Amino acid sequence: MSDEAPAKSYSYEQAGVSIAAGNALVKAIGPLAKSTARPGADAELGGFGGFFDPRAAGYKDPLLVAANDGVGTKVKLAIDFDRHDHIGIDLVAMCVNDLIVQGAEPLFFLDYFATGKLENGVATRVVAGIAEGCKISGCALIGGETAEMPGMYAAGDYDLAGFCVGAVERGEQLTGDKVAAGDVLLGLASSGVHSNGYSLVRRLAEDKGWKLDRPALFDQDVLLIDALIAPTRIYVKSLLPLVRSGRIHALAHITGGGLLENIPRVLPEGLRAHVDVDSWEQPRLMAFLQAQGNIEPAEMARTFNCGIGMVLAVSADEVAGVTEALEAAGETVHRIGEIREGQRGCTVTGSAAVWSARAAWEAGHDA
């Protein structure tokens, strides 16, 4: 008889992955997904895939449009300051706002949540935010993936990705081909930094020693962390009726690259956007960031949204009606510029707002 000890029996859980925790999470988030049900999808979880019926959603001859995105290093702020409840809204917003600029209605959404060790309390809060974003935008959360990967992430860390599919009736998609010289640019106010520029925000916070858990210098009624991490505004429901009416020639979602790089993406050759930054008031948060980082105006307009989260190109005779409809839908609308003949691109001019943000912030701080 051998005296050797029996070989050690290994298990997946001993390696750091809990199938039971994953199953518990699916059970916990099932009602969250169900709350996003809409015509075309029942939003039930548990299958290997999710079905969507475009005909049940009212489409006759739809083109499908897909978008995927993440939230970037804004996730790190959510982790470090226990702000997990709204980061899922950001995830949805980054995808659905990209769909509406194509003229597409978001139909269904899937998420990817990756972490080293699954903490169901945190994950449930994140998915609750995703479900809320889906309800705001009118799309169904029909599935996703939760990946528990020990050794890939530091304790408590996680990352997110989202995938969304939308539809637009054939011939109604926005491609920028309707944009013409003389069109007016309307800007819809952002809700804050949205989901771009956070590597710079976090670098400033570290180098300048910001106390993020204290009231913001520019707004004593709001903690600085809450001002920085406010969720990205979702513009879908306010824009969709106008898109379907044909009154919007083009839309630009102001994400990474800011005003300077995103507006030209929806312009045909031979047309140039001219944006006047004097035409809207620079938000104090943006002014604070510029002042703290001594950020050059061009860098500011390329890195941050500068208070404008979505830009519309509309004909001059539609400006009043489109503005009225958007304001009735809860948007803050600014007339920020126009389209002219010229090399495709964006020219940003003005003496106030972005250009004098330091003075604007200091004036607000002194007050």
C-alpha positions, -999 to 999 in steps of 0.1 A, spaced: 0 0 0 14 34 -9 20 60 18 16 89 -6 -10 115 3 -40 116 -20 -37 142 -48 -53 176 -40 -87 181 -56 -90 214 -73 -122 234 -80 -131 264 -100 -141 283 -68 -107 277 -52 -92 293 -83 -113 324 -76 -144 319 -97 -178 314 -81 -204 299 -104 -230 302 -76 -223 340 -73 -228 343 -110 -261 325 -109 -272 346 -80 -264 378 -99 -284 366 -129 -314 360 -106 -310 394 -89 -308 414 -122 -336 395 -139 -363 419 -127 -341 449 -138 -339 435 -173 -376 427 -173 -384 463 -164 -369 474 -198 -392 453 -219 -406 470 -250 -424 460 -282 -402 435 -300 -385 421 -268 -396 406 -236 -362 413 -220 -360 379 -203 -325 368 -193 -312 332 -191 -309 320 -227 -278 318 -248 -290 349 -268 -318 374 -269 -345 377 -296 -358 410 -310 -386 413 -335 -383 445 -356 -418 440 -371 -433 439 -336 -415 472 -330 -434 488 -359 -407 486 -386 -415 476 -422 -382 477 -440 -355 486 -414 -318 491 -416 -300 479 -385 -274 501 -369 -250 488 -342 -228 506 -317 -205 495 -289 -186 515 -264 -173 517 -228 -171 543 -201 -133 548 -200 -115 557 -168 -146 573 -154 -152 538 -141 -122 542 -118 -138 572 -101 -169 552 -96 -149 524 -80 -127 547 -58 -157 567 -45 -184 540 -43 -205 557 -70 -217 526 -88 -253 535 -93 -252 557 -124 -221 545 -142 -244 521 -161 -263 551 -175 -231 563 -190 -225 530 -206 -259 530 -223 -256 567 -232 -224 563 -250 -240 537 -273 -275 550 -278 -264 586 -284 -242 572 -312 -272 554 -327 -295 584 -328 -269 604 -348 -275 579 -376 -312 584 -373 -317 550 -356 -340 542 -326 -321 520 -300 -339 487 -298 -319 464 -276 -288 465 -254 -263 439 -241 -236 446 -214 -203 431 -205 -192 433 -169 -157 421 -161 -141 418 -126 -115 399 -106 -139 387 -80 -177 391 -84 -193 413 -57 -230 410 -63 -239 441 -44 -217 463 -67 -226 444 -99 -263 447 -91 -260 485 -86 -241 488 -119 -267 467 -138 -295 488 -122 -279 518 -138 -277 501 -171 -314 492 -169 -322 528 -160 -303 540 -191 -322 515 -212 -355 528 -199 -345 565 -205 -336 556 -241 -365 532 -247 -344 501 -255 -346 466 -240 -318 450 -219 -319 415 -234 -287 400 -222 -251 404 -213 -220 387 -199 -205 387 -165 -168 376 -165 -151 368 -132 -113 367 -140 -90 364 -110 -56 379 -116 -68 402 -144 -81 430 -121 -71 445 -88 -93 439 -58 -126 458 -63 -119 468 -99 -142 461 -128 -147 473 -164 -177 477 -186 -186 475 -222 -219 478 -240 -234 468 -273 -266 483 -288 -286 477 -319 -310 502 -334 -332 505 -365 -342 531 -390 -365 528 -419 -347 525 -452 -342 559 -467 -346 578 -434 -311 573 -421 -289 604 -413 -257 604 -434 -249 641 -436 -258 643 -472 -286 668 -465 -262 693 -448 -259 725 -468 -241 759 -465 -263 782 -445 -275 754 -421 -275 765 -385 -258 746 -357 -278 740 -325 -261 727 -294 -278 707 -267 -264 713 -232 -244 685 -216 -249 672 -181 -212 675 -172 -180 659 -184 -201 630 -198 -177 600 -204 -146 615 -221 -115 632 -208 -114 614 -174 -77 604 -177 -70 642 -177 -96 648 -149 -80 621 -127 -45 634 -134 -56 669 -123 -72 656 -92 -40 638 -82 -16 666 -91 -37 694 -76 -47 675 -45 -85 679 -50 -107 669 -21 -133 651 -41 -155 643 -11 -159 680 -3 -182 707 -18 -170 719 -52 -154 753 -52 -177 763 -81 -209 750 -65 -210 746 -27 -243 726 -29 -226 697 -48 -197 674 -38 -169 677 -63 -170 639 -69 -207 641 -77 -202 670 -101 -174 651 -119 -193 618 -121 -228 631 -131 -241 606 -157 -240 613 -194 -272 629 -208 -292 606 -231 -308 626 -260 -327 598 -277 -363 605 -268 -361 643 -274 -344 639 -308 -362 609 -323 -395 626 -332 -375 654 -350 -353 629 -367 -383 610 -380 -399 643 -392 -369 650 -415 -363 684 -398 -327 675 -387 -300 673 -414 -273 659 -392 -263 651 -356 -229 650 -339 -224 633 -306 -197 653 -288 -174 626 -273 -137 621 -275 -122 647 -298 -147 674 -286 -163 699 -308 -133 702 -331 -132 666 -343 -168 653 -339 -188 679 -359 -167 674 -391 -175 636 -390 -211 644 -402 -202 670 -429 -198 664 -466 -167 675 -485 -167 712 -492 -185 723 -460 -170 736 -428 -186 742 -394 -180 775 -377 -187 775 -339 -189 807 -319 -181 799 -282 -195 833 -272 -230 819 -280 -233 799 -248 -222 802 -212 -193 781 -203 -204 758 -174 -185 765 -142 -173 728 -141 -156 732 -174 -142 766 -164 -128 750 -132 -111 722 -152 -96 747 -176 -83 770 -149 -69 741 -128 -51 726 -157 -42 759 -175 -56 741 -205 -51 758 -239 -84 767 -256 -78 744 -286 -70 715 -262 -101 723 -242 -123 721 -273 -107 689 -284 -108 671 -250 -140 681 -233 -176 688 -246 -174 724 -232 -210 722 -221 -224 709 -254 -232 672 -256 -250 670 -290 -249 693 -321 -276 695 -347 -274 709 -382 -308 723 -393 -320 746 -421 -323 782 -410 -361 782 -414 -364 752 -390 -344 767 -362 -374 782 -342 -396 752 -345 -368 726 -337 -357 747 -307 -392 750 -294 -397 712 -297 -365 704 -280 -371 728 -251 -405 713 -246 -388 679 -244 -365 692 -216 -334 702 -235 -314 734 -231 -307 746 -267 -280 770 -278 -275 784 -313 -238 779 -316 -228 784 -352 -234 777 -389 -222 757 -419 -203 775 -446 -185 765 -478 -149 755 -472 -125 727 -464 -143 701 -443 -135 707 -406 -145 729 -377 -134 764 -368 -140 775 -332 -139 813 -326 -149 837 -298 -135 857 -270 -156 844 -241 -167 810 -228 -138 786 -235 -113 813 -242 -118 832 -209 -128 802 -188 -103 811 -161 -119 845 -155 -154 829 -156 -144 804 -129 -126 829 -107 -156 852 -109 -179 824 -98 -155 813 -71 -152 848 -56 -190 850 -55 
